[in-house]
Amino acid sequence: MTPLLPSPSSVPSPGPASVPSPASPSAAFTAPSGKDATQRHPDRPCVTELLLSAFAGHRNVGLPLGPFTLLAGASGSGKTSALRAYEALARLGGGAELWEAFPEPDACVPERARADAQRRRGFRIGCTADGPEGPVRLEVAVQAEPELRIVGERLTADGAVLLETALRDPGRRTVQAAWHTAGSTPVTRAPLPDDRLGTALLPLRVAGKTPGQRRVLAAAEQMVVALRSVFACDPRPDRMRDPVPLGSGRLLGGCGNLADVLWRTQAECAIRYGLLVSAVRAACAGPVAGLRAEPYGAGLVRALLDRGDGVRTDLVRLGDGELRYVALALVLLTGPGVLEVDAPGEVPAALQTLTVLADGLDRGLDPLQRAELLRLAARMCERGHIRLVGAVSDASWAAGVGGVTVVHLDRD
């Protein structure tokens, strides 16, 4: 197979040596307590490592991801950019075009990256997805300047390159792709568009007639399933207090339509609704007998806390920390059917995993709310159908809690 287009200064080589082990100084981590390091491959495909070879402020960084991961570091250490890279990969895995995944590509280029002779600069990200096929690694090289395009991609498993693409002719909006066949022809070559992830397109291009083709398909499908169903969540209390129109009942990333989702949840799932009320009761001030949504004017609905003595508190009276806690608890206790995510409908729900990305996970929470959210997240992530990657400035409050992977980012 032909190698990816090299460009040492603007887009680093995607070889395996470019990403260090998780124990590198730039990304020290603490593994979950009480867990055996040699675990079998999960039945549900999931992303177990985020690779930031050259992205924003990150260079040669590998971030290990467990079922519940906290990215900890001071302001400027790259927590938000790491979550942004994960979300972008998820969008590409779902078939989005490059500009949809990277609306501001210039911000993704490392600040000190030098342009090459053709004035090109770019960035490189990737991930490892574990599942029934074992670990599968994806690396993507993106050119941000002078125009946005994918210039190289590599999908590997067990040391074998299953798919590799490279930009051969800058005048064409395609990359030359080569994938493993293992039949009478060991490699199949064909052009692929330079604005979409080749891995996500393989199921449409590979027939699956030979064992080699089936291996490529299985690895690509595992990667795509692992990347999809990502919900980037950053609750905005200022948008959660007002009545909202009745809509789809699917929670948005800013949680501004919380009342609409509560209206749906209380009617459709008594068990999850009861768990939500218990979680709110444990961390909100005053007595809580229920968390309800009710009509408010023509086509509007509002959310209230039922105090149990005939008093109902409108959410407009709640503090920012209480509102963020309620929204995050709702996210953890619901699923893809209630959240605005791109779930792979062709995959049985029993084989899907929802990944929640929460920037500033503990922002505005008091110690009690933080502790209750930590326990709730650990409990829900342990069950396997949901994973959480949260960014915090200090993760000392999570010390001693089983099932939490803490990754410490160094600002330097």
C-alpha positions in Angstrom: 0.0 0.0 0.0 1.2 3.5 -0.7 1.9 5.7 2.4 0.0 8.8 3.3 1.2 12.0 1.7 4.1 13.2 3.9 4.4 16.7 5.1 6.7 16.8 8.1 6.1 20.3 9.3 2.5 21.0 8.4 0.8 17.6 8.9 3.0 15.1 10.8 3.4 11.5 9.7 0.6 9.2 10.8 2.8 6.2 11.6 2.2 4.3 14.9 5.3 5.9 16.4 3.7 9.4 16.3 1.4 8.7 19.2 2.9 7.9 22.6 1.6 5.5 25.1 -1.0 6.8 27.5 1.7 7.1 30.1 3.4 10.0 28.3 4.2 13.1 30.4 1.7 15.2 28.5 -1.2 12.9 29.4 -0.7 11.1 32.7 -3.7 9.1 33.9 -5.1 7.2 36.8 -6.8 3.9 35.9 -10.1 2.9 37.6 -9.6 1.2 40.9 -10.4 -2.4 41.3 -10.2 -3.2 37.6 -8.1 -5.9 35.9 -6.0 -4.4 33.1 -6.4 -7.5 31.0 -10.1 -7.5 30.1 -11.8 -9.2 27.2 -12.9 -7.1 24.3 -16.3 -5.5 24.8 -19.4 -6.7 23.0 -20.4 -3.0 22.4 -17.9 -1.2 20.2 -16.5 1.8 22.1 -13.7 4.4 21.7 -10.9 3.5 24.2 -8.3 6.1 23.1 -8.3 9.5 21.6 -5.2 10.3 19.5 -4.1 13.9 19.1 -1.0 13.8 17.1 -1.2 17.4 16.1 -4.4 19.2 17.0 -4.7 22.7 18.5 -2.4 22.8 21.6 -1.8 19.0 21.6 1.2 17.3 20.1 1.8 13.5 20.2 -0.8 12.8 22.8 -2.8 9.6 23.4 -5.7 10.0 25.9 -7.0 6.7 27.3 -10.8 6.6 27.7 -12.7 4.3 30.1 -16.4 4.0 30.6 -16.2 7.1 32.8 -13.3 9.4 32.1 -12.4 12.8 33.6 -10.0 15.0 31.7 -8.4 17.2 34.3 -6.2 20.2 33.9 -5.8 23.9 34.3 -7.3 26.4 31.9 -5.5 26.2 28.6 -4.4 22.6 29.0 -6.6 21.4 26.1 -9.6 19.8 27.7 -12.1 21.6 25.5 -10.1 21.0 22.3 -9.8 17.3 23.1 -13.6 17.0 23.4 -13.9 19.0 20.2 -11.7 16.5 18.4 -13.8 13.6 19.7 -17.0 15.3 18.6 -15.6 16.0 15.2 -14.6 12.3 14.7 -18.1 11.3 15.7 -19.6 13.5 13.1 -17.2 12.2 10.4 -18.1 8.6 11.5 -21.8 9.5 11.0 -21.1 10.6 7.4 -20.9 14.3 7.9 -18.8 16.4 5.5 -15.5 17.8 6.7 -16.8 21.4 7.0 -19.6 20.2 9.3 -17.1 18.5 11.6 -14.6 21.4 11.6 -16.5 24.7 11.2 -13.4 26.6 12.3 -10.5 24.5 10.9 -7.9 27.2 11.5 -8.3 26.9 15.2 -7.5 23.2 15.0 -4.0 23.8 13.4 -1.2 23.8 16.0 -0.1 27.3 16.6 3.5 26.8 15.7 2.9 24.6 12.6 4.8 25.8 9.6 3.3 25.9 6.1 5.1 23.7 3.5 6.2 24.8 0.1 2.6 24.7 -1.2 1.5 26.9 1.7 -0.4 24.0 3.3 -1.0 23.6 7.0 -3.2 21.1 8.8 -3.8 18.8 11.8 -3.9 15.1 12.6 -6.3 13.3 15.0 -7.5 9.7 15.4 -8.8 7.1 17.9 -8.8 3.5 18.9 -12.1 1.6 19.0 -12.3 -1.7 20.8 -15.0 -4.3 20.3 -15.6 -7.8 19.0 -13.0 -7.3 16.3 -10.4 -6.3 18.9 -8.7 -2.8 18.9 -9.0 -0.9 15.6 -7.1 2.3 15.1 -8.0 5.2 12.9 -5.8 8.1 12.0 -6.9 11.1 9.8 -4.7 13.9 8.4 -6.6 17.0 7.5 -5.4 20.0 5.5 -6.9 23.2 6.8 -5.1 25.7 4.6 -5.3 26.8 1.9 -8.5 24.7 1.6 -10.1 22.2 3.9 -9.7 18.6 2.8 -8.7 15.1 4.0 -5.2 14.4 2.7 -4.7 11.0 4.4 -6.4 8.3 6.4 -5.3 5.0 7.8 -7.3 2.2 9.4 -5.3 -0.6 11.1 -6.0 -3.7 13.2 -3.5 -6.2 14.6 -0.7 -4.3 12.9 -2.2 -4.7 9.5 -3.2 -1.8 7.3 -6.8 -2.3 6.2 -7.4 1.0 4.5 -5.1 3.8 3.5 -5.7 6.9 1.5 -3.5 9.7 0.2 -3.9 12.9 -1.7 -2.0 12.3 -5.0 -3.3 15.2 -7.2 -4.1 18.5 -5.4 -6.1 19.5 -8.5 -8.7 16.8 -7.9 -11.2 16.7 -5.0 -10.4 13.0 -4.4 -7.9 10.9 -2.5 -6.5 7.6 -3.8 -7.7 4.8 -1.5 -6.4 1.3 -1.1 -8.0 -1.4 1.0 -7.1 -4.9 2.0 -8.7 -7.6 -0.2 -6.7 -10.8 0.4 -8.2 -12.4 -2.7 -6.7 -12.9 -6.2 -6.0 -9.2 -5.9 -4.4 -8.4 -2.5 -5.3 -4.7 -2.6 -8.2 -2.8 -4.2 -7.6 0.8 -5.3 -10.2 3.5 -6.0 -10.8 7.2 -5.6 -12.7 8.5 -2.6 -14.0 12.0 -1.9 -11.6 14.2 0.1 -14.4 15.8 2.2 -15.7 12.6 3.9 -14.2 9.9 6.1 -13.2 6.9 4.0 -13.8 4.5 6.8 -17.5 5.5 6.9 -17.8 5.0 3.1 -16.3 1.5 3.0 -19.6 -0.4 3.6 -20.8 1.2 0.4 -17.7 0.3 -1.6 -16.6 -3.1 -0.4 -18.6 -6.2 -1.5 -17.4 -8.5 1.3 -16.8 -11.5 -1.0 -13.4 -12.5 0.3 -12.2 -13.0 3.9 -10.0 -9.9 3.5 -12.9 -7.8 2.4 -15.0 -9.1 5.3 -12.2 -8.2 7.7 -12.1 -4.7 6.4 -15.8 -4.3 6.6 -16.0 -5.6 10.2 -13.2 -3.2 11.3 -14.8 -0.2 9.6 -18.2 -1.0 10.9 -16.8 -1.4 14.5 -15.1 2.0 14.2 -18.2 3.7 12.8 -20.6 2.2 15.5 -18.1 3.2 18.2 -17.9 6.8 17.0 -21.6 7.4 16.4 -24.1 8.1 19.2 -22.1 10.9 20.8 -24.0 13.6 22.7 -22.0 16.8 23.4 -23.6 18.4 26.4 -23.1 21.7 28.1 -26.2 22.8 30.0 -27.0 26.5 29.8 -29.1 27.5 32.8 -30.0 30.8 31.2 -31.9 28.9 28.5 -33.6 26.4 30.9 -35.7 28.7 33.0 -38.3 29.9 30.4 -41.3 28.0 29.1 -40.5 26.3 25.8 -42.6 25.1 22.8 -43.7 21.5 22.7 -41.4 19.8 20.2 -39.8 16.5 19.4 -39.0 15.7 23.1 -35.3 15.2 22.2 -32.8 17.0 24.4 -30.5 19.5 22.8 -26.9 20.0 23.8 -27.5 23.2 25.7 -30.6 21.6 27.4 -32.7 24.7 26.8 -35.6 22.5 25.9 -35.5 20.6 29.3 -39.2 21.2 30.0 -40.2 19.6 26.7 -38.1 16.5 27.4 -39.5 16.2 30.9 -43.0 16.4 29.5 -42.1 13.4 27.3 -40.2 11.5 30.0 -42.8 11.6 32.7 -45.4 10.2 30.2 -43.3 7.5 28.6 -41.0 6.0 31.2 -42.1 5.8 34.8 -38.9 4.0 35.9 -36.5 6.5 34.5 -38.7 9.3 35.7 -38.6 7.9 39.2 -34.8 7.6 39.1 -34.6 11.2 38.0 -36.8 12.4 40.8 -34.6 10.5 43.3 -31.5 12.0 41.9 -32.9 15.5 42.0 -34.2 15.0 45.6 -30.6 14.0 46.7 -28.9 17.2 45.5 -31.4 20.0 45.3 -32.3 22.3 48.2 -35.6 21.8 50.0 -38.0 18.9 49.8 -38.6 17.3 46.3 -41.6 15.1 45.7 -41.5 15.3 41.9 -40.1 17.1 38.9 -42.9 17.9 36.5 -43.7 19.6 33.3 -47.1 21.2 32.7 -48.7 23.3 29.9 -48.1 27.0 30.0 -50.1 29.0 27.5 -50.7 28.1 23.9 -48.2 25.4 22.8 -45.8 26.0 25.7 -44.6 23.8 28.6 -42.7 24.7 31.7 -40.9 22.6 34.3 -41.4 22.8 38.1 -40.3 21.1 41.3 -43.1 19.6 43.2 -42.4 20.2 46.9 -45.0 17.8 48.1 -47.0 20.2 50.2 -48.9 21.9 47.5 -46.1 24.2 46.6 -44.5 24.0 43.1 -41.2 25.8 42.4 -40.7 27.1 38.9 -37.3 26.4 37.5 -36.8 30.2 37.2 -36.2 30.2 40.9 -33.4 27.5 40.9 -29.8 28.3 40.9 -27.4 27.6 38.1 -25.8 24.7 39.9 -29.2 23.1 40.5 -30.3 23.5 36.9 -27.0 22.1 35.5 -27.3 19.1 37.9 -30.9 18.4 36.9 -29.9 18.5 33.2 -26.9 16.3 33.6 -28.8 13.8 35.7 -31.5 13.7 32.9 -28.8 13.0 30.3 -27.3 10.1 32.3 -30.7 8.5 32.9 -32.1 8.7 29.4 -30.8 7.2 26.1 -30.3 8.0 22.4 -34.1 8.0 21.9 -34.4 11.1 24.1 -31.2 12.9 23.2 -30.4 14.7 20.0 -27.8 12.2 18.7 -27.0 10.3 15.5 -27.8 6.7 16.6 -26.9 3.9 14.2 -30.5 2.7 13.6 -29.2 -0.4 11.7 -27.5 -1.7 14.9 -29.5 -3.4 17.6 -29.8 -1.2 20.7 -28.1 -3.9 22.8 -24.9 -3.4 20.8 -24.9 0.4 21.0 -23.2 2.7 23.5 -24.1 6.3 24.0 -21.1 8.5 24.8 -21.7 11.8 26.5 -19.1 14.6 26.2 -19.5 17.2 29.0 -17.2 20.2 29.0 -17.0 21.8 32.5 -18.8 18.8 34.0 -18.6 20.3 37.6 -19.1 23.9 36.6 -21.4 25.6 39.1 -22.0 22.5 41.2 -21.6 22.6 45.0 -19.8 19.7 46.7 -23.0 17.8 47.4 -24.3 18.1 43.8 -20.8 17.1 42.5 -20.6 14.0 44.7 -24.2 12.9 43.8 -23.5 13.4 40.1 -20.2 11.5 40.4 -22.0 8.5 42.0 -24.8 8.6 39.5 -22.4 8.7 36.5 -20.2 5.9 37.9 -23.3 3.7 38.4 -24.8 4.4 35.0 -21.5 3.9 33.2 -20.8 0.6 34.9 -23.9 -0.8 33.3 -22.2 -0.5 29.8 -24.9 1.3 27.7 -23.5 4.8 28.4 -20.0 6.3 28.6 -19.1 9.7 29.9 -16.1 11.9 29.1 -16.1 15.0 31.3 -13.7 17.9 31.5 -12.9 19.4 34.9 -10.2 21.7 36.2 -9.5 19.5 39.3 -10.5 15.9 39.7 -9.4 15.4 43.3 -13.0 15.1 44.4 -13.3 11.9 42.3 -10.4 10.2 44.2 -11.3 6.8 45.6 -14.5 6.4 43.4 -14.3 3.1 41.5 -14.7 3.0 37.8 -13.4 6.5 37.1 -10.4 7.0 34.8 -8.7 10.4 35.4 -6.5 11.8 32.6 -4.3 14.7 33.7 -3.5 17.2 31.0 -0.4 19.3 31.2 -0.7 22.9 30.1 3.0 23.0 29.2 
